[in-house]
Amino acid sequence: MYIDDRISFLDISKVKQPVKVDLRAVIPVYSRILNEGIMREPIIVEKTTNVALKGYETLEALKLLSVEKAPVLRIDRSMVNVKPLHTAKPVKLEDILIAGLRGPKLPYNSFEVQIDVQIPTLEVSLNDLNVCDFRENKLRVYYDTLELLYKDWPTPLVRLRSFSSNDRSVWAKLEGANPYSNSIKDRVGWSMIMAALEDGALGDIIYEATSTNTGIAITTIANLLGKRTKLFIPKTIQRASDFFLKVLGADVIRLPVGLTVEAIEEVDARSKADGATHLNQFENDANLRVHLKYTAREIDEQLRSVGLKPDYIVGGLGTSGHMSAISIYFKSRYGSSVKVIGVEPAPNEVIPGIRRVETGMKWVHWVEFDQIVDVTRREAIEGVLTVARREGLLIGLSAGAVFSAFSRMARDGGVYVLIFPDSGYKYSEQFEEYFQSLGQL
């Protein structure tokens, strides 16, 4: 470890971010630090306020890496010159300090800060920055139901004994353990709402297009915050979803579309007309962020705790948030030795929670997937039955599709991680239809 004597270490929560940073600019920094395990340059902050003046991308990367401390170089404001970029309104140093302390954050790349001091290099490992430990709350006591969500992470990672062997180790990440929607979408709903709160952009009513799980997550958290929700559901989704959402108090509207993503434009137009907040899970980078910071690292640390690293990670593609984050994380940390496999419905098939890449996904185009596997709805349901009857886990249809893809491409050796996004209890209508087709009802 090499540290210049001008460098100090601050609690990262005390370093104030004045800029709304583009996530695409953060990911290369995140990947480099994760790959090397080393910080090589400090964040420059104004010494009286701790507002960041340089290193905005690094600050965001460190937050995603869950460090507690950040190396900073504190400088006097007399050493700072601010040069506006591509903006009609000149940005002054005072504007930056106000944005960091009170908000709102300034647009990314709207100015350049020039520092009249030589910036030292350093070499500090991530471990020296105190990466947060997931295992803090072993007795699982919480002061409110919002803590029950994010302080109960990580969700379980369990070995599937009946599909493992001496050479093959198969593990399932059980996102159905999340408390609200019993799905991975609790993470997304929480992340989007917290980001909107931080930006001062959360209104009294939230609009969202959903196939069920995101709607449950958003409505639950909105209730805790005294907000209302109006949810727009495709005609193809099971009718039971309406009742779950109405129990929570959501206003539910069915739209004549087959996929949730097809409702985005209409929901966006309605939200603007009604002065509502449209979170938009398909475009909101808070979706990807929560999986970079939590889901992907959980899997890595859980496997390392038993002396393993993954060879294959298999998961479904819906918004593409969690699997894109998993690809970024594991490709950055382990390179091409980890294969990341996405799962989509076969052509003309509908499987709740996942969809085909060509229907339009934001983050899937930012990353590398080693393979995309097509699965039919029948194969997905049969995957659910196989896991239920051999492992005792009643998983959802997209998880069944993940298992089906795994069973088709699995080799004898290696460590496999299967991302099971939710439980199967919402899908009784699809199971009923399947058993009727077999003449078993």
N, C-alpha and C positions, 0 to 999 in steps of 0.2 A: 504493500500500500504506500502510495506517495501522495502527500498533501502539502501544498504550499501554506506557509504560516498565515497568509491573508485569508484563507478559507475558513469559514465557520459552518457548523451544522445546525440547521433549524428544523423544528417540527414542521413537517410538510404542510400541515393545516395552517401554519402562520405565514406561508409564502403566498402572496395574493396574486391571482391571475387576472390581468386587466383585459385579456384578449379572448375572443371566442375562436379557438383554434380549429382549423379544418382537420378532421380526424385522419384524412389521407396523408397529411403532412406529419402526423404523429406516428403513424404505424412504422415507417422506416427507422425512426429513432427508437421506438419500443423494441423492434426486432433486433436492432444492433446491440442495445444494452442487454437484452435477454440472451442473445447468442454469446456475447463476450463475458457477461456477468460483471462488467466493469463500467463505472462512470468515468469519463475522461475530461469533462469540462463542467465548470460550475454554472449555476443559474445566477445571473447578475440581478441584484435587487437594490432598490433605493434604501439607504441605511436607516432612515427614520420610520418608514412605513412598511418595509419588507414587500413592497410591490415589485413584481418581476419586471425587468426592463429588457432582458435578453434571455433566450432559452425557454421560450414559451412552449415549444414542442417537447423539450426535455422535461419540463414540469408536468405536462400532461402524461407523458410516458411513465414518469415515476409514480404518478397517481394510479395509473393502470397496473403498475407492477406492485402496488400495495406497500410501498416503503413508508416508514415512519419519519425518516429524516432526509433532508435534502442538503447537498453541499452548495453553499452560496458565497458569492463575493459581494460584500456590501460596499456601495460607493456613494459619495456625496453627489447631490443633484447638480452641483457646479461643474461636474465632469461630464454632464449629459447634454447631448444635442439631439433634438428630434426633427427628423425630416419627413414631411407628409408624402404619401404615395397614393396616386390615383384617387384623390378625394378633393371635392370642391371646398370642404371645410378643413383648414389646417389643424393638425393635431399638435397640442402642446404638452409639455411634460406634466403640467397640472391635470390635464384631461386624462392622462394615463394613470396618474395616482388616484384620481377620483374613481375611475372605472375599476381599479383594483380594490379599492376600499368599500365602495358603495354600489358600483354598477351604474347603468348596464355596461356589459363588456363591449369593447371596441371591435369593429370588424377586423378580421384577419388580414394581414398585409396592407393595412391602411396607412402604415407609417413605418419608418425605420429609425432605430435608436443607435446613435453613434456614441461610443464611450471613449473618453480621453484618458485611457489607462490600459496598460498591457494586461490582458486576461491570462491568468496562469493556467497551466494544464494540471491535471491530477490523475490519480489512478486509485479509485475506491471501488471495492467489490460491493455487489448488491447486498451481501450478507452484513456488511458493515453499516448499511443504511437501515437495518432492522426491518426486514420484510415481515409484515403482519402474520401472526400464527393463526390458522383457522381453528385450532383446537382450544380456544380460550374458554368457552362456556360448556364444560363437560356435563354439568348437572342440568342444563337446559331450563333455566329459570329466566323469565322475561317480564319486563315491566309493562309491556303493551303488545298488542297483536302485530304491530308493524315490526317490532324487534323480533317477534316470532318468525318472521320471514328471513330477514337478512342476517340476523345473528345466529340462525340455526344452520347456516351453510358451513361446511359443504353438505350437499345431499349425498346419500349413501352411494358407495361403489361396492358392488357385491360380485363375488365369483359365481358363475353359473356352473355348478359342479357337473351336472349331467352332460354338458357340452364341452367340458374340458377333459384333458388327458395328461399323460406325463409330459408330452411335448407341446401341448396347446393349452393356453390359459385364456379363458373367456370371462370378461367382466362386463357388468351392466351398470351404467350410471342412471340411477333411479330418480328422475326429475319429478315423478309423481309424488315425491315426498314433500314438495313445496305446499304450504298450507292452504292457499286460497283456491286456486283453480286445480290444485293437484297436478301441476304441469310446469314445464320450463318457462311458460309465459308469465309466471309470477315475477321472474327476474326482469323480464322485458317491461312489464307494466310498471314495476317499482322504479326501474332506471329512467324510463321516459317521464314519469310524473315528477320524480326528484329533480331531473334536469330542467323541466319546465318551471318548477318552483324556484330553482336557483336563478333561472334567467328572468324571473318575474313574468312568465308567459302563461301561467296556469289560471284560466278563468273559472267561472262558477259552474260551467257545464262542459263536459268532455264528450266529443264525438269520436267514434272509432268504428272502422269496418273490422269484423272479427268472425271467425268460424266457431268460437265459443270461448276458448281458454283465455285469450288476451282480454276479452270482454269481462270475464269473471274477475281476473286479476285487477283490471283497471277500476271496475265498479267497487270492488272491496276496498281498495286503497282510497278511492274517491270518497267513499262513505266515511272512512276514518278521518278524512280531511274536511268533511262538510261540503263536498262537491257532489254534483249530479252527473249522470252519464246517459247518453243516447247512443245505442249500438245498432249497427246495420249488418244484417246477417244474410248470406246467400240462401237462395231457395233450396239448395241441395243439402243443407246441413240438417241433422236430426232435429226433430221437433222438440225433444226434451230440453234442448238448449234454451229455448224461450222461457221455460219454467224455471230453470236454474237462475237465469238472469233476472227474471221478474221477482223471484224470492229475495234477491239482493237489492231490488228497488230500481233496476235499470229500465229505461224506456227502450223497448225492442221493436225494430222495424225490419221486416223481411223485404229484400230486394230481388227482382227477377234476374239474378246473375248466377252463374255456376261456381265462380271462384271469388273468394274474398277480395283479391287484388283488383277484380273488375269493378268493385264498388268505390275505389279510392276517389276518382274524379267527382262522383256525385256527393260523396261524404264531404269532400273538401269544399265543394260549392255550397252545400247546405251549412257547413260550419261557418263559413265566411258570411253568409247571408244572415245567420242567427247570432253572430258574435261569439261563437263557441270556440273551444280549443280542440283542434284536430291533432292528436299525437302522431298518427300515421306510422305504425310499426314497420311498414315496408320501406320507409325512407329515413327514419329517425336514427341517427348514429348512436343514440343512447342504447339502442338494441345491440349493436356490435360491441360497444364499450363494456357493457355488463358481463358479456361472455369472455372478453379479453381479460378483464380484471378478476373475475371469479371462476366461471365454469371451467375454462381451459386449465387454469392453474390448479384448481381443485383436483382435476383428474391426474395431473402430473404429480402433485404432492401425495395424493392417495396411493398411486402406484409406487412411487419411490419409498413410501413408508413400508412396503412389503418387498423392496428390493427389485422392482420391475420398472421397465419403460415400455411404452406401447410399440408394437410393430404395425398395427392397423387400428384405425378409429373409423367407425361406421355410424352415420347419422343421416336423418332425413333433411330435405331441403324444402323450406316453406318460405319464410322471409329471407332465409339463408344466413341469418344473424349468428346462430350458435356454431354452425359448422364452418363458416368463414373465419370466425374468431379462433376456433380450434385449429384450423389450418395455419393461420398466421402464427399462433403460439408455438405449435409443435414443429413446424417447418423452421421457425427461427431458432428454436432451442436444439433440435436434433437433426435438422436438415432432411435429406431425402430418405433417411432410414425409417421414418414414420410415414406410412401410406394413409392418406385421408380419402375415404370413400363416401360420396354423397348418394342418397337414395331419392328417387322421384317416382311418381305414378307412371305406369306404362301409358302409351297414347290412348286417349279416349277413356281413361279410367279416373275415378274420383276417390281419393283417400284423404279424409279430413286431416288437416295439419300440414300436408305436403303438396307440392305441385311441380310441374315441369319447368325446367330452367328457361325454356323459350317463352314462358308467360311473363318474364320480366322480374329479375331479382337484382338488387343493387350490389350487395357485397360479394356475391359469388364471383363477380368479374374482377375483383381486387386481388384474388388469391389463386392458389394452385390446388386443384383436386386431382388425385391420381386416377380416379375412376368414378363414373356416374352409372348407377344400376337402376334399371326399370323394374318395377314390381306391380303386379295386378292387385286389384282389391281383394280378390279371392285368396291370392297368395299371402296378402297382409293378414287377413282374418285367420288363415291356417297357421301363420306364424304366431298369432296371439294364442291359438289353441295349444300349439306345441309347447310354448313357454309356460302357459298356465298349468298344463297337465304334467309337465316334467319338473318345473321349478316352483310352482305354487304362486306365481306372480301374474295377476290379471292386468296385462298391459293394454295400452290403447292401440288403435289401428296403425298410426304412423310408426309406433314401436314394433308392431308386428311386421311392418314392411321392412324395417331395419333388420330384424331378425331373419326375415326371408332372404334379404340380400346377403347377409353374413353366411347363412347356411349354403348359399349357392357358390360363394367365392372362397370359403374358408379352406385353408390348407391344414396339414397335420400339425405343423409347428408354428410357434409365435404367440405373442400376447395381443389379444383382440379386446377392444373396448367398444361396446355397443351403447349408443345414447338412446335411452328409452324416455321420450318426452313427456308422457303422461300415463295415467292409469286407464283401465278399460271401462269404467263404470258409466261413462256418458254414452256408450255406443251400443246400448241394448237393441236399438232398432236395426242396426247393421247385422248384429249377431242373429236376431230373429229372422231377418231376410235370408241369411246364409243357411240356417237350419231348415227353413221352409223349402229352400231350393234342393235340399238333400232329402226332403220328405220326412224329416225327423221331428216335425211339430204338427 
